[in-house]
Structure formats: C-alpha cells, structure tokens
Amino acid sequence: MEIREATERLMELQSRLSAYQHAMGIIKYDGVTTGPKGVAANRAHTLAILSADQYALMTGPDTKELLAFLEEHAGELTREQNRMVFLLGKDLKFMDRIPQDEWVAYRRLLTQADDVWHRAKAENDFAAFEPLLKEMFETKVKFAGYAAPDEDPFNFWLNHSEEGTTTELCDRFFDVLRERLVPLIKKIGEKPQVDNSMVRGDFPAEKQRELGLWLMDIFGIDKEHCGLEETEHPFTSTLGSHFDTRMTTNYHRESFTPSMFSVMHEGGHALYGMNCNPDYAYTVLDGGLPLGMHESQSRFMENYVGRSRGFIRFLFPKLQELYPEKLGSCTAEDVYRAVNRVQAGWSRIEADEVTYALHIMVRYELERDVLAGKLAVHDLPAAWNAKYKEYLGVDVQDDTHGVLQDSHWCDGLVGYFPSYSLGSAYGAQFLKKMKETVDFDACVERGDVAPIKAWLKENIWQYGKLYDAQELRTRIFGGPFDPTVFTDYLEAKFTDIYGL
Ligand SMILES: [Zn+2]
C-alpha cells in the first residue's frame, strides 16, 4: 500500500463512520423529540443492525491493516492524520475486546433503557427502570474488565472518556470544592434570602421558545445549521458533522429561567462544535473534545456569560417585553440576584453555581460505589435520598425528583457527571485568561458576545479534537489546572450578591 492510498482510505473510513453516526443519531433524536412514543422496539431493531455494521467496519481486517500501516508510517503523516489514527486506534482497541454480540446487545439495551426511563420518570416508577439500570451498570463493569482487566472499572470509564481524568484527580478536586464551598454556603444561609418571586409564576411554553430562539441569535448560532426542539432532558447532538447540530431544551411553566439557561448551556455546546475547522467535517477530529472540555464551553456560556450582572442587564428589556406583568416593576439588579439565588434543591439542572457541585458529588459517589459493587442498584433511590439530605439538606419528594431526574444513566454515560464541575472550573481559568485581552464585562453588558466567541474560537473551538484535552488546557492556562480560580470566582461573586 502507498501512503497516498492509505490516507485516502483513512478519510473514506471516517466518512463512512460519520454516516453511521448520522443515521443512528437522527433515529435516536427522532425518538426523544417528535417520534410517537410506542415505536422504541422498531428503533431498537434498526439501531441494532446499524451498530452491528458499524462494529464490523470499525474492527474488521481492512481497518486493522490500514491503521497498522499508518502507525508504521507515522513520520510521513501530518499532525491531523496522526491524531486521526490515534483516536481511531483507541476506539478500535476498545471495541475489539468486546464480543460483537455483546456490543449489539448493549446498543439495544440503551434504546430500551431510554424508552423505559422516560416512562419511569413520568410515572415515578423506579422499579420499572431498575432491571435495565442494573444491566447497564453490569455491562459497564464487564466492558471495563474486557478493556482494562487490571484497572478499577469506574476509573477506567473516567479516563476512557477524557484522558487524564481519574478518581484521584476528582477526589482532590472535590476536596478543594468541599473545603471552600461548604463554609460559603453556610455564610450565605445566615443572610436574608434573595427574592426570586418575579421569575416564578406561569410562563407559557411559546414565549419561552421565543426567548430561546432570540438567545440563539444573540449568541450567533446559525439556525440554518442548528435546530431547537423540546425534550424531557436538554442536550445537544451533532449529526454526521458539525454542519448539522441539534439543541433541545425543556419548558417548565412555573419559571422561564430553567429553559433560558438550558438554551445558553446547550448553545455553548453547539458553538463549540459548529466552530471547529470545517476541514475536520466527516473525520474523528470534528466537533469538540468530550466531557470536561465540552462542559467547560456550555457552562461558560450559561454561567460566566449568562448569569453575569452585565448580561442580565442586557437581557432585562427583552425579558420585560416578554413578561411585563411579572417584570414590569422590578430592576435588572433584582433579576440578576434572583437568577443567582443560592438555594439547595432537588434539581441539578436548576441548581445555582455554588450548590451545583454538591449535586455532582452525590452522583459521583453513587456511581463509584455501584461500580465497585458496594451499592446495589435496588438501593440507589434510598442512597440518593440519604446523600441529598446529608449534603444539601434536601428531602427528596419522590424518585421522579430524585434518582430518575437525569437521563445520563439510560444513555450509558458513567463517569460523566464530574465533567460538569470540572468544566465549570476549567471555564473559570479560561475566563481569567480571556480577561487579559478581552474586555469581557463590557462585552456582556452590550450583549456583544463576538469578541468572547473569537477568543474561544482562536484558543479552543477551531481545533476540534486535534489536541489532547490536557495539552490544550495547559497551552491556554500557561500552567497546571488550578481549581482555586473557580472557588475564588464563586466567593467573590456571592460575597457581593449576599453582602457577606
Ligand atoms: Zn452539557
């Protein structure tokens, strides 16, 4: 084989893998958006066949021969090509250790679990979801055993999804957060609570959708290439390439803020993926780095931009126009304080920036214990409720508002949750660096996110998956990751709001 032929085959392989990803992604997307609710078995049938084909393509002799040849000729490849070979090789090595029938059964399980989770959440019926959840966790332990028999399964999944993320790193990180945030929460609790009555009431979905679409324009998200639909749990999907991105949100009648911040959050994911080098489309470099890096971008737009005093001042006239009866007689400062009200509650998605990390710690510890065999899936609801009481002082009313609230486990995502808190902390360090050259506060107050996006594109977005996450972060930070930048930010912001 000649190098030229091999690199052409490399591009062809990735193009075909993208097509499978596109087809499977749109089928799943249809199922959670507009598809009728009784067709999950049909979806599972098609997805099982497509994932078997995808598995065969990925682990077949042609792919192995091609990647082995390219690895041998690494010196003749570009940086991009070498990274493609590395990322594909990593996937191949992982999938190759899992028997094909078990891989397909797992994909089928995920489709079924997603369907049952939606019903179980709606009906507060953990028992219906329990056997599928048990099978999902067991499969995760088994797959980790195939891939890395000597490694702790939970640590394997943390590190598999984002290299360098380990239980040791998470434990150290959460220790820092606990040490700094628990006293902060206590001090806030001793102060008079912020009034948030102006953002609570009855807010029809249509106006919330109007606000979401308007925010997409403010963020400069190209609606020709990015949609916005409603789902039980908000997410962002890239279908086939970053030229087709789908965001979702969820409209709660009692407040417009969860959906508003979900659109900002998912908007951050969408912007990251959609602004990568267009040449990376239909390759494994497309989109953005997973987990912590992706969540750093979503939480950046949601919190550092969206929950800033300046951006709320900018938003305020639009919010008053949409909700004159609720917001007609208050000030932008009232809304800024309301959307930053610190109050422990049952919901992760609606949590404020300070208590958010406690929601993550609950999930992190429960997943770790289930995968280690220390906690039975049957006992998860009780363990969940006990930790919410202990860490947040919250009595969880039922499993719908407790252990069933998130969609991650039915999607097979284990080891994902720490990435939200890590991402928030990475974001604080990005913000500090960005402020050296961008007048961030003036930009958000004008609603002009272009200079902010330009910085993120230049330093992060354009590269897609070209660099390893740690390498990219170190280049930007100019040193190691420092979680105290995040805790300093929180202390300063909430000392100001609560007058501590
Ligand atoms: Zn996210």
Boltz pocket constraint, residues with backbone or C-beta under 6 A from the ligand:
constraints:
  - pocket:
      binder: B
      contacts: [[A, 265], [A, 269], [A, 294], [A, 295], [A, 298]]
      max_distance: 6.0
